[in-house]
Amino acid sequence: MPAAALALGVFAAIRVTGAAVLALAAWGAGRSPVRVLGHSWDSVWYLAIARHGYGRTQIWPVTGLVQSDYAFFPLYPALVRLAGGGEWGGLFVSWTAAAVAAVGVYRVGELVAGRRVALLLVALWAAVPHAVVLTLAYTEPLLVALAAWSLYALLRERWLLAASLALVAGLTRPTGIAVAAAVSVTALHALLVRRSRAPGVWAAGLLAPAGWLAYVAAVGAARDDVAGYFAVQRQWGSRFDGGRATLSKVGEVLGGGPVALATAVSALLLATAVLLAVLLFADRPPLPLLVYSAVLLVIAVGGAGYFESKPRFLLPAFPLLLPLAAVMARARPRSAVVVTAGLAGLGYGYGVYLLVFAKMPL
C-alpha cells in the first residue's frame, strides 16, 4: 500500500470513529446526528450564507454584541452552495477537504522528517481534542487542505502553485493569512538572503496575500469603511490585544477559581501548543513551517475573543506536532499506537461533551 494511502486510512479510521461516537451520543440524547455534525454554531452562519448570501446581522441586547455574517470568509459557503447546500452539502465539502488535508499533512511531514514521522504526524493531528472540528461543517478542514499543499509546494520551490493555493486559503477564514505569510516571507528570504533567481519568486510573494486582502477590501466597500472588516470583528468581541485576555483566562484557571471544563481544557491545550512551538523552533525546521506556525500561534494567543475557541484556531498548525511525532517515531510501535489511541479517546469524549452535553460553541 502506498504510504500516503496508509496515512489517509489511519486518518479516516480515527475520524470516522470519532464521527460515529458523536452521532451515537447525539442520537442517545434525542438529537439529530446530522444536525449536530452539520448545523452547530458557526455552521449555522455558513449554511445561511450558502443559501441566502451575505447580509444577516444578529443583535444580542444583553451582551451588546452585533454579529454580522461579514465576519465569515466566502470560499466555504460558496463550495457548500455548489454541493447542494444544507447540512449534507456542508459535510461533503468538509469531509472531502479533510481527506485532502490529511494527505497534504503527510506529504509535508514526509518531506521534512521521513515517512514514519509523517504517518504519526497525521495520526496525532487526527486525534487531538479539537480534531472533532474535522468532522463538522466547519472551515478548518478546507483551510488545512489548502495550507498543507501550499506549504508542500513551497518546500519544493514551486512558487506560483504555492502562492495560488495561499491566495485561495486567504478566502477561507481569517487565519488564512498565515499561509500567505509563509509564502511571502519565504519568497523575501529567497530574494534577499539566498539571492534566488528562480522565476516567479517576486510574483509569489505579492500574489499570496491577495485573496485575504481582497475579502477585507470587499467588506470595507460593502460597509463604506476601509476598516469595515475589523469593525465587524470588534463587534463580535474579537480584537488583537497582545495576549492580555488570554493571560487573564489562564490566570483564572491556575488560580483554582470556578471555571468551566472547556475553559480549563482550552488553557491546557494552549499551554501545550506554546511548549510544542518552543520545541519546534528549537529543531529549526524549514522556514515556511516556522512562519506558518508562528503566525497561527500569535493570532490564537494574542487575540481577545471567545477563549474556548482558541485551540480550534490552532488546529491548522499541524507542524507544531512534529516534535511529538518525532519522539513517538523513536519509540516502540505499540507505544505509539497506545498514545494515539488514548489521545483519540480523550478527544472523542471531549467532542461529545462540547457538542452534545455542554452544547458549547467551538
Residue frames relative to the residue before (quaternion, step in Angstrom):
aa qw qx qy qz dx dy dz
M 1.0000 0.0000 0.0000 0.0000 0.00 0.00 0.00
P 0.4916 -0.6478 0.4838 0.3234 3.64 -0.86 0.87
A 0.5977 -0.6144 0.3818 0.3456 3.55 -1.03 0.85
A 0.6489 0.5198 -0.3283 0.4483 3.61 0.96 -0.81
A 0.6362 0.5175 -0.3276 0.4691 3.58 1.05 -0.73
L 0.6213 0.5264 -0.3384 0.4716 3.59 1.06 -0.73
A 0.6427 0.5192 -0.3206 0.4633 3.59 0.95 -0.87
L 0.6527 0.5017 -0.3120 0.4743 3.58 0.97 -0.85
G 0.6395 0.5277 -0.3241 0.4556 3.58 1.03 -0.75
V 0.6398 0.5114 -0.3196 0.4763 3.58 1.00 -0.81
F 0.6479 0.5172 -0.3117 0.4643 3.55 0.93 -0.92
A 0.6770 0.4985 -0.2972 0.4527 3.58 0.85 -0.97
A 0.6369 0.5354 -0.3350 0.4421 3.59 0.96 -0.84
I 0.6860 0.4827 -0.2883 0.4618 3.58 0.91 -0.92
R 0.7539 0.4134 -0.2357 0.4530 3.56 0.77 -0.99
V 0.6093 0.5228 -0.3679 0.4692 3.64 1.05 -0.58
T 0.6252 0.5179 -0.3355 0.4778 3.59 1.03 -0.75
G 0.6523 0.5151 -0.3154 0.4578 3.57 0.96 -0.84
A 0.6517 0.5038 -0.3149 0.4715 3.58 0.98 -0.82
A 0.6439 0.5226 -0.3203 0.4579 3.57 1.03 -0.79
V 0.6372 0.5171 -0.3228 0.4716 3.59 0.99 -0.84
L 0.6708 0.4944 -0.2961 0.4668 3.57 0.91 -0.91
A 0.6516 0.5147 -0.3139 0.4603 3.60 0.97 -0.82
L 0.6602 0.5009 -0.3065 0.4682 3.59 0.95 -0.85
A 0.6435 0.5121 -0.3222 0.4688 3.57 1.01 -0.82
A 0.6438 0.5146 -0.3198 0.4673 3.59 0.99 -0.82
W 0.6554 0.5093 -0.3058 0.4664 3.56 0.94 -0.93
G 0.6686 0.5073 -0.2974 0.4551 3.59 0.96 -0.86
A 0.6919 0.4484 -0.2667 0.4991 3.56 1.18 -0.58
G 0.5610 -0.6408 0.3694 0.3718 3.56 1.30 0.17
R 0.5719 0.5727 -0.3832 0.4451 3.57 1.21 0.47
S 0.5490 -0.6142 0.4544 0.3389 3.56 -1.18 0.55
P 0.4425 -0.7021 0.4837 0.2781 3.63 -0.68 1.01
V 0.6456 0.5206 -0.3290 0.4516 3.58 1.00 -0.80
R 0.6448 0.5113 -0.3244 0.4664 3.59 1.02 -0.74
V 0.6493 0.5111 -0.3207 0.4630 3.58 0.97 -0.81
L 0.7141 0.4482 -0.2532 0.4744 3.58 0.90 -0.94
G 0.8305 0.2925 -0.1032 0.4626 3.57 0.88 -0.93
H 0.7843 0.2800 -0.1404 0.5355 3.60 1.20 -0.15
S 0.4313 0.6881 -0.4663 0.3509 3.57 0.91 0.97
W 0.8800 -0.0116 -0.0056 0.4748 3.54 -1.02 0.94
D 0.8480 0.0408 -0.0308 0.5275 3.63 -0.60 -1.05
S 0.5466 0.6187 -0.3990 0.3992 3.59 1.14 -0.52
V 0.6005 0.5738 -0.3561 0.4281 3.57 1.06 -0.73
W 0.6634 0.4963 -0.2960 0.4753 3.57 0.97 -0.87
Y 0.6741 0.5029 -0.3077 0.4450 3.58 0.85 -0.93
L 0.6703 0.4890 -0.3102 0.4641 3.58 0.93 -0.83
A 0.6244 0.5304 -0.3421 0.4601 3.59 1.07 -0.67
I 0.6406 0.5030 -0.3231 0.4819 3.59 1.02 -0.78
A 0.6350 0.5367 -0.3272 0.4490 3.58 0.99 -0.83
R 0.7236 0.4457 -0.2460 0.4661 3.57 0.98 -0.81
H 0.8458 0.2089 -0.0403 0.4893 3.55 0.82 -1.05
G 0.5036 -0.6304 0.4470 0.3863 3.60 1.20 -0.18
Y 0.6765 -0.4931 0.3627 0.4095 3.54 -1.33 -0.12
G 0.4841 0.6814 -0.4811 0.2644 3.53 -1.29 0.35
R 0.5698 0.6023 -0.3872 0.4034 3.61 1.24 -0.06
T 0.0095 -0.7681 0.6402 -0.0076 3.56 -1.06 0.89
Q 0.1207 -0.7877 0.6027 0.0414 3.54 -0.94 0.95
I 0.1687 -0.7976 0.5763 0.0569 3.58 -0.78 1.09
W 0.1620 -0.7711 0.6119 0.0691 3.56 -0.96 0.96
P 0.3117 -0.8016 0.4766 0.1822 3.63 -0.12 1.24
V 0.6417 0.5517 -0.3372 0.4124 3.60 1.01 -0.77
T 0.7808 0.3255 -0.1623 0.5080 3.59 0.88 -0.97
G 0.4330 -0.7068 0.4550 0.3257 3.56 1.19 -0.46
L 0.4582 0.6844 -0.4518 0.3427 3.59 1.25 0.10
V 0.1209 -0.7475 0.6498 0.0656 3.53 -1.11 0.81
Q 0.0838 -0.8444 0.5290 -0.0099 3.54 -0.20 1.31
S 0.0961 -0.7953 0.5986 0.0020 3.53 -0.62 1.25
D 0.4970 -0.6696 0.4583 0.3076 3.57 -1.03 0.73
Y 0.4705 0.6543 -0.4568 0.3767 3.61 1.24 0.04
A 0.5239 0.6278 -0.4142 0.3999 3.61 1.24 -0.17
F 0.7028 0.4596 -0.2470 0.4837 3.58 1.22 -0.48
F 0.4215 -0.7318 0.4866 0.2239 3.55 -0.77 1.09
P 0.5761 -0.7123 0.3157 0.2471 3.60 -1.02 0.81
L 0.5518 0.6639 -0.4186 0.2818 3.64 1.02 -0.53
Y 0.6849 0.4990 -0.3097 0.4312 3.60 0.76 -0.96
P 0.6914 0.4505 -0.3192 0.4660 3.67 0.73 -0.83
A 0.6020 0.5488 -0.3678 0.4484 3.60 1.12 -0.59
L 0.6667 0.4853 -0.2965 0.4817 3.59 0.98 -0.83
V 0.6193 0.5359 -0.3418 0.4610 3.59 1.04 -0.74
R 0.6397 0.5201 -0.3260 0.4627 3.56 0.98 -0.81
L 0.6482 0.5075 -0.3127 0.4739 3.59 1.00 -0.81
A 0.6844 0.4793 -0.2730 0.4767 3.58 1.14 -0.68
G 0.6904 -0.4968 0.2765 0.4473 3.59 1.24 0.17
G 0.4447 -0.7077 0.4463 0.3197 3.56 1.26 -0.14
G 0.6887 0.4920 -0.3449 0.4058 3.55 -1.32 -0.07
E 0.7474 -0.4147 0.2829 0.4352 3.52 -1.37 0.11
W 0.6814 0.4906 -0.3047 0.4496 3.60 0.87 -0.89
G 0.6160 0.5313 -0.3481 0.4660 3.58 1.07 -0.64
G 0.6578 0.5083 -0.3009 0.4673 3.56 0.99 -0.86
L 0.6750 0.4861 -0.2939 0.4709 3.57 0.96 -0.86
F 0.6155 0.5456 -0.3538 0.4453 3.59 1.01 -0.72
V 0.6671 0.4901 -0.3041 0.4714 3.58 0.89 -0.93
S 0.6852 0.4939 -0.2917 0.4488 3.59 0.86 -0.94
W 0.6907 0.4734 -0.2979 0.4583 3.59 0.85 -0.91
T 0.6305 0.5167 -0.3375 0.4707 3.59 1.01 -0.73
A 0.6641 0.4992 -0.2988 0.4696 3.56 0.93 -0.93
A 0.6290 0.5431 -0.3410 0.4395 3.60 1.00 -0.78
A 0.6465 0.5099 -0.3200 0.4687 3.59 0.99 -0.79
V 0.6492 0.5003 -0.3093 0.4824 3.58 0.98 -0.86
A 0.6416 0.5319 -0.3151 0.4541 3.57 1.03 -0.82
A 0.6419 0.5388 -0.3328 0.4323 3.59 0.92 -0.87
V 0.6627 0.4793 -0.3081 0.4860 3.59 0.95 -0.83
G 0.6449 0.5215 -0.3232 0.4557 3.59 1.01 -0.75
V 0.6278 0.5189 -0.3268 0.4794 3.58 1.00 -0.81
Y 0.6427 0.5180 -0.3236 0.4624 3.57 0.97 -0.83
R 0.6719 0.5109 -0.3086 0.4385 3.59 0.84 -0.94
V 0.6400 0.5048 -0.3287 0.4770 3.59 0.99 -0.77
G 0.6728 0.4992 -0.2978 0.4577 3.58 0.89 -0.91
E 0.6371 0.5311 -0.3170 0.4599 3.57 1.02 -0.83
L 0.6709 0.5053 -0.2968 0.4543 3.57 0.93 -0.90
V 0.7355 0.4353 -0.2264 0.4672 3.57 1.00 -0.85
A 0.8579 0.1306 0.0083 0.4970 3.58 0.84 -0.99
G 0.6334 -0.5497 0.3468 0.4199 3.63 1.17 0.03
R 0.7058 -0.5222 0.2995 0.3733 3.54 -1.28 0.47
R 0.6662 0.5176 -0.3250 0.4274 3.60 0.84 -0.90
V 0.6652 0.4797 -0.2977 0.4886 3.57 0.92 -0.92
A 0.6423 0.5391 -0.3290 0.4342 3.60 0.95 -0.83
L 0.6489 0.5121 -0.3208 0.4624 3.59 0.96 -0.84
L 0.6766 0.4748 -0.2896 0.4827 3.58 0.95 -0.85
L 0.5844 0.5671 -0.3659 0.4506 3.59 1.12 -0.61
V 0.6616 0.4915 -0.3026 0.4787 3.59 0.92 -0.89
A 0.6577 0.5165 -0.3135 0.4499 3.58 0.93 -0.89
L 0.6689 0.4912 -0.3020 0.4691 3.59 0.91 -0.87
W 0.6521 0.5161 -0.3187 0.4548 3.56 0.93 -0.89
A 0.6691 0.4970 -0.2969 0.4660 3.60 1.03 -0.75
A 0.7411 0.4600 -0.2142 0.4396 3.58 1.15 -0.64
V 0.5031 0.6629 -0.4458 0.3297 3.63 1.14 -0.35
P 0.6959 -0.5353 0.2730 0.3932 3.60 -1.06 0.72
H 0.7584 0.3806 -0.2318 0.4757 3.62 0.79 -0.90
A 0.4048 0.6976 -0.4881 0.3335 3.60 1.22 0.28
V 0.4210 0.6789 -0.4775 0.3657 3.59 1.26 -0.03
V 0.5794 0.6008 -0.3657 0.4118 3.59 1.14 -0.63
L 0.6082 0.5841 -0.3509 0.4072 3.59 1.14 -0.58
T 0.7158 0.3834 -0.2585 0.5232 3.59 1.24 -0.23
L 0.5915 0.5436 -0.3722 0.4649 3.59 1.28 0.25
A 0.5586 -0.5742 0.4657 0.3760 3.55 -1.30 0.17
Y 0.3221 0.7244 -0.5167 0.3234 3.52 0.55 1.31
T 0.5920 -0.6268 0.3983 0.3130 3.57 -1.30 0.30
E 0.4889 0.7014 -0.4299 0.2902 3.61 1.15 -0.37
P 0.6424 0.5103 -0.3641 0.4409 3.67 0.85 -0.71
L 0.6600 0.5055 -0.3114 0.4603 3.58 0.97 -0.82
L 0.6438 0.5161 -0.3274 0.4604 3.59 0.96 -0.81
V 0.6869 0.4791 -0.3007 0.4562 3.59 0.84 -0.92
A 0.6011 0.5518 -0.3682 0.4457 3.60 1.02 -0.69
L 0.7013 0.4498 -0.2678 0.4840 3.58 0.86 -0.94
A 0.6600 0.5200 -0.3111 0.4440 3.59 0.97 -0.86
A 0.6756 0.5068 -0.3099 0.4368 3.59 0.81 -0.98
W 0.7131 0.4373 -0.2716 0.4759 3.58 0.85 -0.89
S 0.5898 0.5361 -0.3710 0.4765 3.59 1.15 -0.48
L 0.6610 0.4937 -0.3026 0.4773 3.59 0.95 -0.87
Y 0.6290 0.5276 -0.3347 0.4626 3.58 1.01 -0.77
A 0.6604 0.4918 -0.3048 0.4787 3.58 0.93 -0.89
L 0.6454 0.5272 -0.3194 0.4510 3.57 1.01 -0.79
L 0.6531 0.5088 -0.3081 0.4687 3.59 1.00 -0.83
R 0.6884 0.4333 -0.2641 0.5183 3.57 1.22 -0.54
E 0.4162 -0.7383 0.4253 0.3175 3.57 1.40 0.07
R 0.3723 0.6503 -0.5454 0.3756 3.52 0.95 0.97
W 0.2035 -0.8801 0.4167 0.1013 3.47 0.55 1.35
L 0.7253 0.4485 -0.2713 0.4463 3.58 0.70 -0.99
L 0.6153 0.5205 -0.3527 0.4755 3.60 1.07 -0.62
A 0.6465 0.5198 -0.3147 0.4613 3.57 0.95 -0.90
A 0.6835 0.4860 -0.2870 0.4630 3.57 0.92 -0.91
S 0.6332 0.5337 -0.3336 0.4506 3.60 1.00 -0.77
L 0.6654 0.4823 -0.2982 0.4854 3.58 0.97 -0.84
A 0.6253 0.5265 -0.3335 0.4697 3.59 1.08 -0.71
L 0.6112 0.5482 -0.3419 0.4572 3.58 1.03 -0.77
V 0.6903 0.4629 -0.2809 0.4800 3.58 0.87 -0.95
A 0.6086 0.5488 -0.3489 0.4547 3.61 1.06 -0.73
G 0.6376 0.5483 -0.3178 0.4380 3.57 1.09 -0.70
L 0.6561 0.4752 -0.3055 0.5003 3.58 1.29 -0.21
T 0.5771 0.6403 -0.3437 0.3726 3.57 1.32 -0.04
R 0.7547 -0.2137 0.1750 0.5951 3.56 0.89 -0.96
P 0.7081 -0.4784 0.2810 0.4367 3.65 -1.16 0.39
T 0.6887 0.4930 -0.2912 0.4448 3.59 0.94 -0.83
G 0.4231 0.6943 -0.4665 0.3484 3.58 1.26 0.12
I 0.5184 0.6347 -0.4169 0.3932 3.58 1.23 -0.32
A 0.5616 0.6074 -0.3929 0.4016 3.63 1.15 -0.45
V 0.6295 0.5194 -0.3353 0.4707 3.59 1.07 -0.71
A 0.6515 0.5103 -0.3086 0.4691 3.57 0.94 -0.89
A 0.6380 0.5302 -0.3289 0.4513 3.58 0.98 -0.84
A 0.6351 0.5304 -0.3339 0.4515 3.60 0.97 -0.82
V 0.6819 0.4795 -0.2925 0.4686 3.58 0.91 -0.89
S 0.7086 0.4779 -0.2809 0.4365 3.59 0.76 -1.02
V 0.6673 0.4859 -0.3101 0.4717 3.60 0.93 -0.83
T 0.6501 0.5041 -0.3207 0.4694 3.59 0.98 -0.78
A 0.6326 0.5181 -0.3296 0.4719 3.58 1.02 -0.73
L 0.6500 0.5125 -0.3125 0.4660 3.57 0.97 -0.86
H 0.6392 0.5186 -0.3162 0.4718 3.57 1.01 -0.82
A 0.6473 0.5226 -0.3189 0.4540 3.57 0.97 -0.85
L 0.6955 0.4822 -0.2774 0.4547 3.57 0.99 -0.83
L 0.7814 0.3833 -0.1890 0.4547 3.56 0.83 -1.01
V 0.7579 0.3707 -0.1961 0.4996 3.57 1.00 -0.80
R 0.7696 0.3408 -0.1846 0.5075 3.56 0.81 -0.99
R 0.3053 -0.7777 0.4899 0.2489 3.57 1.32 -0.22
S 0.1479 0.8330 -0.5169 0.1307 3.54 1.04 0.86
R 0.1762 -0.7622 0.6142 0.1039 3.52 -1.15 0.75
A 0.3121 0.7718 -0.5001 0.2384 3.57 1.25 0.34
P 0.4967 -0.6638 0.4617 0.3154 3.60 -0.92 0.83
G 0.7912 0.3512 -0.2424 0.4381 3.54 -1.06 0.71
V 0.4729 0.6894 -0.4568 0.3040 3.63 1.17 -0.18
W 0.6578 0.5001 -0.3061 0.4727 3.58 0.87 -0.95
A 0.6759 0.5032 -0.2959 0.4498 3.55 0.83 -1.00
A 0.6428 0.5323 -0.3252 0.4446 3.59 0.97 -0.82
G 0.6650 0.5199 -0.3056 0.4406 3.56 0.91 -0.91
L 0.7070 0.4457 -0.2555 0.4860 3.57 1.05 -0.75
L 0.6780 0.5225 -0.2872 0.4300 3.57 1.04 -0.81
A 0.5885 0.6553 -0.3650 0.3017 3.59 0.95 -0.89
P 0.7734 0.3533 -0.2333 0.4718 3.67 0.73 -0.85
A 0.3998 0.7674 -0.4490 0.2229 3.60 1.25 -0.07
G 0.6469 0.5318 -0.3367 0.4306 3.62 0.94 -0.76
W 0.6667 0.4971 -0.2905 0.4733 3.56 0.89 -0.98
L 0.6785 0.4914 -0.2884 0.4637 3.56 0.89 -0.95
A 0.6283 0.5516 -0.3380 0.4322 3.58 1.02 -0.76
Y 0.6826 0.4693 -0.3069 0.4687 3.59 0.91 -0.83
V 0.6241 0.5272 -0.3422 0.4641 3.59 0.98 -0.79
A 0.6611 0.4975 -0.3027 0.4731 3.59 0.98 -0.84
A 0.6391 0.5353 -0.3267 0.4453 3.59 1.02 -0.80
V 0.6451 0.4967 -0.3188 0.4853 3.59 1.01 -0.79
G 0.6293 0.5359 -0.3315 0.4548 3.56 1.00 -0.80
A 0.6615 0.4954 -0.3032 0.4745 3.58 0.99 -0.83
A 0.6608 0.5169 -0.3115 0.4463 3.58 0.95 -0.86
R 0.7492 0.3663 -0.2003 0.5141 3.59 1.06 -0.72
D 0.3952 -0.7381 0.4605 0.2947 3.58 1.33 0.08
D 0.6221 0.4666 -0.3362 0.5313 3.55 1.04 0.90
V 0.4576 -0.7094 0.4565 0.2809 3.58 -0.55 1.15
A 0.7496 0.3378 -0.1885 0.5371 3.59 1.03 -0.80
G 0.2264 0.8369 -0.4795 0.1359 3.57 1.21 0.46
Y 0.6369 0.5339 -0.3482 0.4336 3.59 0.96 -0.78
F 0.6825 0.4828 -0.2900 0.4659 3.58 0.93 -0.87
A 0.5889 0.5451 -0.3590 0.4767 3.57 1.18 -0.53
V 0.6192 0.5356 -0.3322 0.4684 3.58 1.05 -0.80
Q 0.6679 0.5014 -0.3036 0.4586 3.58 0.91 -0.90
R 0.6388 0.5176 -0.3320 0.4623 3.59 0.98 -0.77
Q 0.6436 0.5207 -0.3278 0.4553 3.57 1.01 -0.75
W 0.6384 0.4909 -0.3170 0.5010 3.57 1.21 -0.46
G 0.5437 -0.6153 0.3994 0.4078 3.58 1.25 -0.22
S 0.5747 0.5811 -0.3743 0.4382 3.58 1.29 0.22
R 0.2126 0.7412 -0.6135 0.1707 3.55 -0.87 1.02
F 0.4553 -0.6600 0.5143 0.3042 3.57 -1.24 0.30
D 0.0053 -0.8246 0.5646 -0.0359 3.59 -0.60 1.12
G 0.5935 -0.6158 0.3491 0.3830 3.57 1.23 0.38
G 0.6893 -0.4997 0.2781 0.4447 3.58 1.24 0.26
R 0.4100 0.7322 -0.4712 0.2715 3.61 1.20 0.03
A 0.6739 0.4831 -0.3084 0.4662 3.60 0.87 -0.89
T 0.6335 0.5293 -0.3320 0.4563 3.58 1.02 -0.77
L 0.6691 0.4928 -0.3024 0.4669 3.60 0.88 -0.92
S 0.6217 0.5446 -0.3414 0.4475 3.58 1.06 -0.71
K 0.6700 0.4896 -0.2944 0.4739 3.58 0.96 -0.88
V 0.6393 0.5123 -0.3247 0.4727 3.57 0.96 -0.84
G 0.6255 0.5394 -0.3306 0.4566 3.58 1.06 -0.76
E 0.6191 0.5378 -0.3383 0.4616 3.58 1.04 -0.75
V 0.6670 0.5008 -0.3012 0.4621 3.56 0.94 -0.90
L 0.6931 0.4740 -0.2783 0.4664 3.58 0.87 -0.96
G 0.6432 0.5417 -0.3188 0.4374 3.57 1.16 -0.59
G 0.4757 -0.7136 0.4125 0.3070 3.56 1.27 -0.08
G 0.3851 0.7339 -0.4782 0.2906 3.56 1.20 0.35
P 0.6428 -0.5231 0.3803 0.4106 3.59 -1.26 0.13
V 0.1448 0.7807 -0.5910 0.1424 3.57 -0.27 1.26
A 0.5724 -0.5910 0.4446 0.3540 3.55 -1.20 0.57
L 0.6384 -0.5328 0.3925 0.3931 3.55 -1.21 0.54
A 0.6482 0.5309 -0.3253 0.4383 3.59 0.94 -0.85
T 0.6348 0.5213 -0.3287 0.4661 3.59 1.07 -0.71
A 0.6620 0.5037 -0.3028 0.4651 3.57 0.94 -0.90
V 0.6612 0.4955 -0.3055 0.4733 3.57 0.94 -0.89
S 0.6367 0.5313 -0.3307 0.4505 3.59 0.98 -0.80
A 0.6429 0.5136 -0.3214 0.4686 3.59 0.98 -0.83
L 0.6517 0.5118 -0.3106 0.4658 3.58 0.99 -0.85
L 0.6769 0.4935 -0.2942 0.4601 3.58 0.92 -0.88
L 0.6346 0.5165 -0.3342 0.4679 3.59 1.03 -0.71
A 0.6413 0.5137 -0.3206 0.4712 3.57 0.99 -0.84
T 0.6411 0.5202 -0.3156 0.4678 3.57 1.02 -0.80
A 0.6426 0.5264 -0.3201 0.4556 3.57 0.99 -0.83
V 0.6424 0.5124 -0.3246 0.4684 3.58 0.99 -0.81
L 0.6456 0.5164 -0.3150 0.4662 3.58 0.98 -0.85
L 0.6625 0.4946 -0.3041 0.4732 3.57 0.93 -0.88
A 0.6181 0.5388 -0.3480 0.4545 3.59 1.07 -0.69
V 0.6265 0.5268 -0.3340 0.4674 3.57 1.01 -0.80
L 0.6689 0.4924 -0.2973 0.4708 3.58 0.93 -0.90
L 0.6449 0.5242 -0.3238 0.4522 3.57 0.98 -0.83
F 0.6845 0.4755 -0.2913 0.4695 3.58 0.88 -0.92
A 0.6128 0.5439 -0.3535 0.4512 3.60 1.10 -0.60
D 0.6716 0.4889 -0.2917 0.4741 3.59 1.10 -0.70
R 0.2462 -0.8193 0.4825 0.1880 3.59 1.32 -0.32
P 0.0529 0.7943 -0.5983 0.0916 3.59 0.43 1.21
P 0.7479 -0.3822 0.2601 0.4764 3.63 -1.21 0.01
L 0.6627 -0.5599 0.3502 0.3532 3.54 -1.13 0.81
P 0.6479 0.5265 -0.3636 0.4133 3.67 0.78 -0.78
L 0.6632 0.4985 -0.3149 0.4610 3.61 0.96 -0.79
L 0.6358 0.5282 -0.3288 0.4567 3.57 1.04 -0.75
V 0.6815 0.4844 -0.2971 0.4611 3.58 0.83 -0.96
Y 0.6515 0.5266 -0.3101 0.4496 3.57 0.87 -0.96
S 0.6992 0.4635 -0.2726 0.4711 3.59 0.81 -1.00
A 0.6556 0.5274 -0.3190 0.4362 3.58 0.94 -0.88
V 0.6623 0.5003 -0.3170 0.4588 3.60 0.90 -0.85
L 0.6452 0.5088 -0.3238 0.4691 3.59 0.95 -0.81
L 0.6601 0.5078 -0.3080 0.4599 3.58 0.96 -0.85
V 0.6471 0.5138 -0.3184 0.4646 3.59 0.97 -0.84
I 0.6522 0.5087 -0.3171 0.4640 3.60 0.95 -0.85
A 0.6960 0.4854 -0.2826 0.4473 3.59 0.87 -0.96
V 0.7399 0.4071 -0.2316 0.4828 3.58 0.82 -0.97
G 0.7334 0.4594 -0.2400 0.4398 3.58 0.94 -0.86
G 0.6380 0.5477 -0.3330 0.4266 3.57 1.20 -0.31
A 0.2976 -0.7088 0.6072 0.2007 3.54 -1.15 0.69
G 0.3535 0.7004 -0.5501 0.2862 3.55 -0.96 0.83
Y 0.7726 -0.2992 0.2317 0.5098 3.55 -1.18 -0.49
F 0.3988 -0.7798 0.4334 0.2121 3.57 -0.29 1.32
E 0.6784 0.5271 -0.2996 0.4149 3.58 0.90 -0.89
S 0.6268 0.5329 -0.3463 0.4507 3.61 1.24 -0.20
K 0.4846 0.7148 -0.4200 0.2789 3.59 1.19 -0.36
P 0.6481 0.4972 -0.3553 0.4545 3.66 0.87 -0.70
R 0.6054 0.5420 -0.3589 0.4593 3.60 1.12 -0.59
F 0.6330 0.5327 -0.3352 0.4507 3.57 1.02 -0.76
L 0.6939 0.4616 -0.2666 0.4841 3.59 1.19 -0.54
L 0.4333 0.7105 -0.4628 0.3053 3.61 1.21 -0.13
P 0.6643 0.4944 -0.3367 0.4482 3.67 0.92 -0.66
A 0.6021 0.5820 -0.3583 0.4127 3.62 1.22 -0.34
F 0.0181 0.8581 -0.5122 0.0321 3.57 0.79 1.02
P 0.5822 0.5817 -0.4155 0.3874 3.70 0.98 -0.47
L 0.5435 0.6233 -0.4053 0.3897 3.61 1.18 -0.44
L 0.6689 0.5107 -0.2968 0.4513 3.59 1.16 -0.54
L 0.4329 0.7279 -0.4480 0.2864 3.61 1.23 -0.13
P 0.6595 0.4977 -0.3463 0.4443 3.67 0.82 -0.78
L 0.6627 0.4932 -0.3072 0.4725 3.59 0.98 -0.82
A 0.6382 0.5165 -0.3258 0.4688 3.60 0.99 -0.79
A 0.6419 0.5248 -0.3237 0.4557 3.60 1.03 -0.76
V 0.6378 0.5105 -0.3247 0.4767 3.58 1.02 -0.77
M 0.6770 0.4925 -0.2930 0.4618 3.58 0.90 -0.91
A 0.6133 0.5636 -0.3502 0.4285 3.59 1.09 -0.65
R 0.6804 0.4717 -0.2852 0.4829 3.58 1.17 -0.53
A 0.6005 0.5572 -0.3564 0.4494 3.58 1.28 -0.20
R 0.6705 -0.4567 0.3783 0.4459 3.54 -1.32 0.02
P 0.6038 -0.5760 0.3983 0.3807 3.62 -1.03 0.66
R 0.6345 0.5364 -0.3432 0.4381 3.57 0.99 -0.81
S 0.6404 0.5266 -0.3282 0.4526 3.59 0.99 -0.79
A 0.6410 0.5214 -0.3216 0.4623 3.58 0.98 -0.84
V 0.6516 0.5124 -0.3129 0.4636 3.58 0.98 -0.85
V 0.6599 0.5132 -0.3081 0.4542 3.59 0.94 -0.90
V 0.6596 0.5030 -0.3117 0.4633 3.58 0.91 -0.90
T 0.6750 0.4924 -0.2981 0.4616 3.59 0.87 -0.93
A 0.6629 0.5018 -0.3066 0.4634 3.58 0.93 -0.89
G 0.6541 0.5134 -0.3140 0.4583 3.58 0.97 -0.82
L 0.6519 0.5057 -0.3042 0.4761 3.56 0.99 -0.86
A 0.6454 0.5156 -0.3193 0.4644 3.58 0.98 -0.84
G 0.6468 0.5286 -0.3193 0.4475 3.59 0.94 -0.85
L 0.6442 0.5006 -0.3162 0.4842 3.57 0.99 -0.83
G 0.6484 0.5279 -0.3114 0.4517 3.56 1.03 -0.83
Y 0.6216 0.5362 -0.3407 0.4582 3.58 1.01 -0.79
G 0.6821 0.4964 -0.2885 0.4530 3.56 0.87 -0.97
Y 0.6623 0.5041 -0.3047 0.4630 3.55 0.98 -0.85
G 0.6387 0.5261 -0.3263 0.4571 3.60 0.99 -0.77
V 0.6425 0.5070 -0.3153 0.4804 3.58 0.99 -0.82
Y 0.6350 0.5374 -0.3263 0.4488 3.57 0.96 -0.87
L 0.7004 0.4853 -0.2779 0.4434 3.59 0.83 -1.01
L 0.8076 0.3642 -0.1535 0.4376 3.55 0.73 -1.10
V 0.7609 0.3686 -0.2013 0.4946 3.59 1.07 -0.61
F 0.8052 0.3002 -0.1514 0.4885 3.57 0.72 -1.03
A 0.7346 0.3593 -0.2349 0.5255 3.62 0.75 -0.93
K 0.1688 -0.8175 0.5244 0.1679 3.57 1.20 -0.65
M 0.3302 0.7530 -0.4933 0.2841 3.53 1.00 0.92
P 0.5250 -0.6336 0.4567 0.3380 3.59 -1.07 0.66
L 0.3656 -0.7107 0.5606 0.2168 3.50 -1.22 0.65
